[in-house]
Structures are given as structure tokens and as C-alpha cells.
């Protein structure tokens, strides 16, 4: 699967294989208490006792929410 989740000003959108599957408005997140010391974890917990049963081929983190056409373009491009 090509899975993309975006968050922008309270709007959460989830795309699977380039198609929007879910969209919801949530209160804006307050990240003022976020510490740069918090690790970014993908595929397991920090305790390393809940591993993902599968493979992760690529992870990308952007400084903005991708538009739907950008998500679709990335899906078509493949790995």
C-alpha cells in the first residue's frame, strides 16, 4: 500500500494508493510542549516490543501537507 496521512490546521486526510479515504476536522494541535528529544518511531514502539508485521520501503516527512494531486503523483511514480 501507498499510505499518506496529512494534517493541516485541524484537517486530517488519509490517502491509500493515491485516493482519499478519510477526512476529518479536528481541533488544531498544540505542539508547544513538543521536545526535539522525542524520537520519530516507525514500525515499533520505543520499548521495541510491538514490531510491525511487514516491511516499510520508504518514509518521507514534509514540512507541509501534500495536496491530493501531489499524493496521486507520488503514488503513480512508484518506489
C-alpha positions in Angstrom: 0.0 0.0 0.0 1.0 3.6 -0.5 -0.3 5.3 2.6 -0.2 9.1 3.1 -1.6 11.0 6.1 -1.7 14.8 6.2 -2.5 17.3 8.9 -3.0 21.0 8.2 -4.7 23.4 10.6 -7.0 20.8 12.1 -7.8 18.9 8.8 -6.7 15.3 8.8 -6.7 13.4 5.5 -5.7 9.8 4.8 -4.9 8.5 1.3 -4.5 4.9 0.2 -2.9 4.2 -3.2 -3.4 7.8 -4.2 -7.1 8.0 -3.3 -8.6 10.0 -0.4 -10.1 7.5 2.0 -10.8 9.6 5.1 -11.1 13.3 6.0 -12.0 14.8 9.4 -11.7 18.2 11.0 -10.1 18.1 14.5 -9.0 20.8 16.9 -5.7 22.3 16.0 -2.8 20.5 17.7 -0.9 22.4 20.3 2.7 21.3 19.8 4.2 23.9 22.2 5.2 21.2 24.6 6.9 19.1 21.9 10.6 18.3 22.6 13.1 17.8 19.9 14.4 14.9 22.1 11.3 12.8 21.3 12.2 10.2 18.7 10.3 9.6 15.5 9.3 5.9 15.6 8.0 3.9 12.7 7.3 0.2 12.8 7.7 -0.3 16.5 7.3 1.2 20.0 10.2 2.8 21.8 10.2 -0.4 24.0 10.7 -2.4 20.8 8.1 -4.9 21.9 5.5 -4.3 19.2 7.2 -4.7 15.8 5.4 -4.1 12.6 4.5 -7.4 10.8 5.5 -6.2 7.3 8.0 -4.0 5.6 8.5 -0.3 5.2 10.0 0.7 1.9 10.1 4.5 2.1 9.2 7.2 4.6 9.0 10.9 3.8 8.2 13.7 6.2 7.3 17.1 4.7 7.1 20.5 6.3 3.5 21.0 4.9 0.5 18.9 4.0 0.6 17.5 0.5 -2.2 18.3 -1.9 -4.3 15.5 -3.3 -2.7 15.9 -6.8 0.8 15.6 -5.2 -0.2 12.4 -3.3 -1.5 10.9 -6.5 1.6 11.9 -8.4 3.8 10.2 -5.8 1.7 7.1 -6.0 2.0 6.9 -9.8 5.8 7.4 -9.6 6.1 4.2 -7.5 9.0 3.2 -5.4 
